[in-house]
Amino acid sequence: MLFVSATLPFAKGGSPFRMNAEDLHSLVRFLSNRAVPNKHAQSLILQLPKVAQGVSAADWQAPVQVVRVFRDFILSRIDEALQNIYRNHLERLCVPLGLSQAERIELLRPVEPTAWQLIDTIDWQAMADWLGLGDGPQGCLARLSALPLSKPAVTFTTSYLCNARCAHCSNFSGPTRREPHLSLERMCALIAEMPQYGLEQLRITGGEPFIYFEECLDLVRAVRAAGLRKIAFMTNGFWAKSRKAAVDALFKLQNAGFNPANGDSITCSAGWFYTEFVDPIRIGFLADAYLSLFGRRIEVRLKEDRHDPSGAEAARAQLAAAGIFDSAKVGSETIALAGRAASMSPQGELELGRTCGSAISLTVTPEGTLRTCCGYHGEIEGLSLAPPGNRLTLGELIRIVVNDPIAQLVANKPVRELLDFGATPPPCAARADRCGPCRHVLADLTRRAPIEERLFPHQRYYPFWFQSDRSFYLSDL
């Protein structure tokens, strides 16, 4: 056996969970490598004295996001023991050249019994009780099985059809883009699989998803039927033509099962890019109706161009005139300088030393393509992992994403390291926004195979899906 179970957290027959100095150093490295938001990292650090005193996370009275971060840290220690099993096997095996990435992952099948022996040394029920997240042992095992995912969520970009043709739109959405459209059948099939894989949240964006309002109602019903925790919609609020229209639409959503009290949400995009197409007064109608019906403030996200602050100031004045600050939570977000916004980007030197905490996620585009992030729907071909119109199961899609060595590197290492493995260097002067490094290094990465082969010995491996009663090989799904 290639691990010492007594050193793992929540080992059966071991001592109650505590943290020592080495664990603290490991936690600091974990928070840094996973790009955990500062507010969550700071809140977690404040809980550590309680851990030393034997207080379980269930009694921290901390935000659930903070407890989930700590759960991922605990699981990362178990995952490291699994990685040692996989690496030792591959080193003894001497991986042949010329295999596909799927074939290389398949080489780990013989160590499934050893991996399961490690899993069986952990008291998963005790871990679940200590964390108090309410998802039981299987919730912990599901997260361990897909630990690279930045969030336990799936995003559907349903279409590029939109009532607006905003100058900043990263995927060229507009009134004439009726095709392609991700089918409702495909979306519902993937939703039905999500609970099996511990994926609790669904995010719906576009285009403008509420153009297909009946489809949105069907998606809410599918989420509730599957028992998912949260569905989140992105919209520009065009459909709130009056307060009555907003109330009627929200009431239909509520009847379908939409419930902000349990985590569901609508986020409304706003800003000077939108005012040509959506009168801010409509956002005011929507915010007022949302507060009246649900007793909660809707989130309004003000899109800003950091190189032209005057537009944001004018947009804030318009929102204030519509009374939106009285009934909504207004935040800001810097636009991604891609798509139509590409011309707004200044030319400069790319920050190739950055990592991206969102690089490993599940996004399905209108074409049915799988991407590890939004990928600007065509601009970054290097992040496209499954072809248009594929009918892969959710388990198969997860297996592709979590075992992708390029996405793993982007999520955990500076993008510049891809250059050492054969990626094309970017131009000296390029669009210098936060996603510029990926855009320029990965955009033309059509020949992934040689880079994947070189990265394979250095990546992390997730060949199995562990369940409380058994494990199974993801390629058997």
Secondary structure by P-SEA (a helix, b strand, c coil): ccccccccccccccccccccaaaaaaaaaaaaaacccaaaaaaaaaaaaaaaaccccccccccaaaaaaaaaaaaaaaaaaaaaaaaaaaaaacccccccaaaaaaccccaaaaaaaaaaacaaaaaaaaacccccaaaaaaaaacccccccbbbbcccccccccccccccccccccccccccaaaaaaaaaacccccccbbbbbccccccaaaaaaaaaaaaaaacccbbbbbccccccccaaaaaaaaaaaaaaccccccccbbbbbbcccccccccaaaaaaaaaaaaaaccbbbbbbbbbccccaaaaaaaaaaaaaaccccccccbbbbbccccccccccccccccccccccccbbbbbccccbbbccccccccccccccccccccccaaaaaaaaaacaaaaaaacccccccccccccccccccccccaaaaaaaccccccaaaaaaaacccbbbbccccccccccccccc
